[in-house]
Structures are given as C-alpha cells and as structure tokens.
Amino acid sequence: MRNGTISKATIGRLPLYLQFIRTVKTEMVSSATVARHLGLGEVQVRKDLASVCPAGMPKIGYPTERLLNDLEAVLGMKQTVPAVVVGAGKLGRALMAYDGFREYGLEIAAAFDACPSDAFHEKKPVLTMEQMPGWCREHDVHIGILTVPAVAAQEVADQMVNSGITAILSFASAPIRVPAAVTVKHENIALSLACLKIAASMADQTTEED
Ligand SMILES: NC(=O)c1ccc[n+]([C@@H]2O[C@H](COP(=O)([O-])OP(=O)(O)OC[C@H]3O[C@@H](n4cnc5c(N)ncnc54)[C@H](O)[C@@H]3O)[C@@H](O)[C@H]2O)c1
C-alpha cells in the first residue's frame, strides 16, 4: 500500500475497483481492463490505482492479489467496524438482516427506534433512542444508517450526531443539516429506478428505430 494522502474523489471510487477486482480470475489485471469494465476513463483509473498500489507495471498491469490486498488495506476492510441503524422499520430491519456488509468491513451491530417493542429483530438488539448515546460511545460506533420517515430525519440526525456518529447514510428523502465534521451520504433507490426507467425507455426507442 502506498503512503500519503489519497483524494476524497479517489477514495469514493475505490469500493468500485474493489468490487470488480474481487471478480478477476487472472493473475494480472490492467488499468485498461478495470476502466473498460467500470465505464471509467483509463487515465483516471491508472492514477487512482497507482495511488493505492505501487506494484503496477507499465503495459502489463497489476498482480491481482497484491492490488486486492492494497485496496482492502486502504479501505480498512481488514478489520470490521460496527454501524447502527436508526429507525428499525421495514427498511431498517431489511438492512439489519443483510450479511453482505461484512465483505466491506462493516457490521450492523444494533438498531435504535422510537418504538423498539414493535421492531423486534431475532439476531440484533433494537434499543430505545435514549440508549443511543451511551451505547454508541461504549461500542465506539461512528457510522449510522438513518431509516426513519422524512419528518423525523433532522431530529434523529441531531440525536445521532450527539451520540458520536460522524458518518451518516440517510435513506430519508428530506435533506439534513449536520456539523461540518460529519459526513452525510444520501441513498435513493427510487431515484436510481427513475434513471433506469428513462434508460429502459430510451433503449426501447433505439430498438424500435433499428
Ligand atoms: N431512498 C430510498 O430508496 C428509500 C427506499 C425505501 C424507504 N426509504 C425511506 O426510508 C425511511 C424508512 O422507510 P420504511 O419503509 O422502513 O418506514 P417504516 O415506517 O417501516 O419505519 C420507520 C421506523 O422509524 C421509526 N421512527 C419514526 N420516528 C422516529 C423517531 N423520531 N426516532 C426514532 N425512530 C423513529 C418508526 O418507529 C419505524 O420503526 C423512510 O424515510 C422512507 O421514505 C427510502
């Protein structure tokens, strides 16, 4: 793994590279192959990979195993960190049931809800909102997934920040305001589906015109 700072934009693309490299079966892999599979520019991919792995060879590429190792190290995949769900409703519980986060170095350790008795989960604790600050500090949790209705999003985001959460993945459609030191990422499956709907209708039109 290379030392030094890696830009935020590069860090944002590293999980994509990791996802692809995990599927590569050949001993060597080139930036051009990665770029082609991910639909990214080759120059950008070459720069990104060079910033995490010093083992690249011009015109040949990277030893796949070494690149995988370095990507996992930079992304902190070697150790699993805990995350919490806030809002253990339909979506929150579905996320709690998904084991695949472990492959990316994350584990949902618990959930918090205004009505925990309605949100029983067989494997993980669903606790009250009042328990969140103490529990998160005790378990050193800094990542939270916000899955409450939009009207409650700001109030809950404030409670998460007051519990020591510094990175929030929000599924609520409402914008939330947080201190500058806190990172918020919004996830919107509906928006992705709307984009796919447009792509599908454009593909239909192209087929009809052919
Ligand atoms: N972005 C997407 O693609 C996408 C997809 C599905 C759902 N969502 C959003 O995710 C959120 C959850 O959806 P759902 O279907 O799971 O809803 P849900 O009603 O099943 O669950 C919401 C949960 O939040 C809890 N809650 C409400 N107010 C709270 C508060 N102030 N503090 C703590 N807990 C509180 C409720 O008790 C409930 O358990 C909604 O904002 C929804 O719009 C987004």
The ligand as an ORCA input file, in Angstrom:
! r2SCAN-3c Opt
* xyz 0 1
  N     -34.211      6.117     -0.583
  C     -34.880      5.021     -0.878
  O     -34.699      4.486     -1.910
  C     -35.854      4.503      0.115
  C     -36.484      3.262     -0.030
  C     -37.341      2.834      0.970
  C     -37.570      3.658      2.076
  N     -36.956      4.872      2.152
  C     -37.115      5.767      3.294
  O     -36.603      5.102      4.427
  C     -37.331      5.502      5.575
  C     -37.887      4.272      6.263
  O     -38.819      3.617      5.430
  P     -39.628      2.341      5.990
  O     -40.431      1.851      4.874
  O     -38.644      1.419      6.650
  O     -40.544      3.041      7.109
  P     -41.202      2.365      8.388
  O     -42.364      3.230      8.742
  O     -41.423      0.905      8.186
  O     -40.073      2.519      9.525
  C     -39.735      3.743     10.117
  C     -39.226      3.452     11.524
  O     -38.759      4.668     12.082
  C     -39.190      4.739     13.435
  N     -39.261      6.151     13.823
  C     -40.144      7.103     13.437
  N     -39.867      8.285     14.013
  C     -38.776      8.070     14.789
  C     -38.009      8.919     15.638
  N     -38.288     10.217     15.790
  N     -36.959      8.375     16.283
  C     -36.658      7.056     16.136
  N     -37.348      6.214     15.362
  C     -38.394      6.721     14.681
  C     -40.557      4.052     13.447
  O     -40.889      3.611     14.747
  C     -40.323      2.914     12.469
  O     -39.876      1.735     13.110
  C     -38.389      6.492      5.085
  O     -37.865      7.814      5.200
  C     -38.541      6.112      3.624
  O     -39.013      7.186      2.830
  C     -36.105      5.278      1.211
*
